[in-house]
Amino acid sequence: MQAKLLTPQVVKEALSELPGWIIVEGHRLEKKFSFPDFSSALAFVNTVAETAEHMQHHPEIHLAWGKVKIQIWTHSAGGITQKDLDFAAKLQPRQKLD
């Protein structure tokens, strides 16, 4: 069963409860996290990976020194679904934003 795409209005309303998350290119969620060093950023990525495995929903993760960018969307649905919002909520709150 394919996940149901959410309407832009539903996503926008949900993001009011998820500080720092934005909609990118109209079909995915994104948030940037800042850390004091590479080790802290990597530790966060490992936490995200554990969450992804638990939820069986795997985000795109960009790791750099002191920075992590997470992008989430449901590939099979071609956009944002409830599962994406649920995943984003699991990462709230973590670190200060860029």
C-alpha positions as CSV (number, residue, x, y, z in Angstrom):
1,M,0.0,0.0,0.0
2,Q,1.4,3.3,-1.1
3,A,1.6,6.2,1.4
4,K,-0.8,9.0,0.9
5,L,0.7,12.4,-0.1
6,L,-0.3,15.2,2.3
7,T,-1.6,18.5,1.0
8,P,0.6,21.5,1.1
9,Q,-1.7,23.1,3.7
10,V,-1.6,20.1,6.0
11,V,2.2,20.0,5.8
12,K,2.4,23.8,6.4
13,E,0.2,23.4,9.5
14,A,2.2,20.5,10.8
15,L,5.5,22.4,10.4
16,S,4.3,25.0,12.8
17,E,4.9,22.4,15.5
18,L,8.3,21.4,14.1
19,P,10.6,24.4,14.4
20,G,13.3,24.7,11.8
21,W,11.9,22.3,9.3
22,I,11.2,23.8,5.9
23,I,9.6,22.5,2.6
24,V,12.2,22.3,-0.2
25,E,11.2,22.2,-3.9
26,G,7.6,21.5,-2.8
27,H,8.1,17.8,-2.0
28,R,10.6,17.3,0.8
29,L,11.3,18.4,4.3
30,E,14.7,19.8,5.3
31,K,16.4,20.9,8.5
32,K,19.9,22.0,9.3
33,F,21.6,21.3,12.6
34,S,24.7,22.9,14.1
35,F,27.2,21.2,16.4
36,P,30.5,22.4,18.1
37,D,32.6,19.8,16.3
38,F,32.7,16.9,13.9
39,S,32.4,14.3,16.6
40,S,29.1,15.8,17.9
41,A,27.7,16.0,14.4
42,L,28.7,12.4,13.7
43,A,27.1,11.2,16.9
44,F,23.9,12.9,15.9
45,V,24.0,11.2,12.5
46,N,24.3,7.9,14.3
47,T,21.2,8.7,16.3
48,V,19.3,9.7,13.2
49,A,20.4,6.4,11.6
50,E,19.0,4.4,14.6
51,T,15.7,6.3,14.3
52,A,15.6,5.6,10.6
53,E,16.2,1.9,11.1
54,H,13.6,1.7,13.8
55,M,11.0,3.5,11.6
56,Q,12.1,1.8,8.4
57,H,12.2,5.3,6.8
58,H,15.6,6.5,5.7
59,P,16.4,10.2,5.2
60,E,19.0,11.8,3.1
61,I,21.8,12.9,5.4
62,H,24.6,15.4,4.7
63,L,27.4,15.5,7.2
64,A,30.1,18.2,7.4
65,W,32.3,19.6,10.2
66,G,29.8,20.8,12.8
67,K,26.8,20.6,10.5
68,V,24.2,18.1,9.5
69,K,21.4,18.6,7.0
70,I,18.5,16.1,7.0
71,Q,16.1,15.8,4.1
72,I,13.0,13.6,4.3
73,W,10.4,12.6,1.8
74,T,8.6,9.4,0.8
75,H,10.2,8.4,-2.5
76,S,7.4,5.9,-3.4
77,A,4.8,8.6,-2.9
78,G,6.8,11.3,-4.6
79,G,6.5,13.8,-1.7
80,I,5.7,14.4,1.9
81,T,3.6,11.9,3.8
82,Q,2.6,11.5,7.5
83,K,5.6,9.2,7.9
84,D,7.9,12.1,7.0
85,L,6.3,14.3,9.6
86,D,6.5,11.6,12.2
87,F,10.2,11.1,11.5
88,A,10.9,14.9,11.7
89,A,9.0,15.0,15.1
90,K,11.4,12.3,16.4
91,L,14.3,14.7,15.8
92,Q,12.7,17.5,17.8
93,P,14.4,19.2,19.7
94,R,18.0,18.3,19.1
95,Q,20.5,21.1,18.5
96,K,20.3,24.8,17.6
97,L,19.7,25.6,13.9
98,D,22.0,27.2,11.5
